[in-house]
Structures are given as structure tokens and as C-alpha cells.
Amino acid sequence: MISAYVTTGKILENQIIQLDEPLNLTSTKIRVTIEPIEEVKTMDKRIFGYAKDWLTVKPEFYEPLEDFKEYME
């Protein structure tokens, strides 16, 4: 039976990859596929206006909803 492992890691040097978790392999010959992971931006301190370009509110957001019209009369 052939098993495949999916894990993440870091490239330390041109030919050295450090995995984030140990693997239980029975073979020393493996196939490696490298797929870059987009790093998530984190903020250490809250900054006013930090996410201003991430969110947009469309003008129709403020219009009343048809489902609640009977409650608004």
C-alpha cells in the first residue's frame, strides 16, 4: 500500500527542508512537491484603519430588507 503525507515546513538552505512534524517513513527514497504557502499577515498591535482596504460596504447595505418590511411599518 502506498501512503502519501501532506505536511508543511521551511526551506533552510537550497537543499535542506525542515518539516513541521515528524513522518513515519519506511523508505529513504521519496518524491517531494514544493508548493509555496502564502503567509497570513498578523498584527501585533491594533492599529486604527488597518483593514480599511480589506472591506468595502456597498450602498445597498443600508437599505431596508424586504423580509423585515412588515416589522418596520
PyMOL commands that set and color helices and strands:
alter all, ss='L'
color gray80, all
select helices_A, chain A and resi 59-62+66-72
alter helices_A, ss='H'
color red, helices_A
select strands_A, chain A and resi 9-13+16-19
alter strands_A, ss='S'
color yellow, strands_A
deselect
rebuild
show_as cartoon
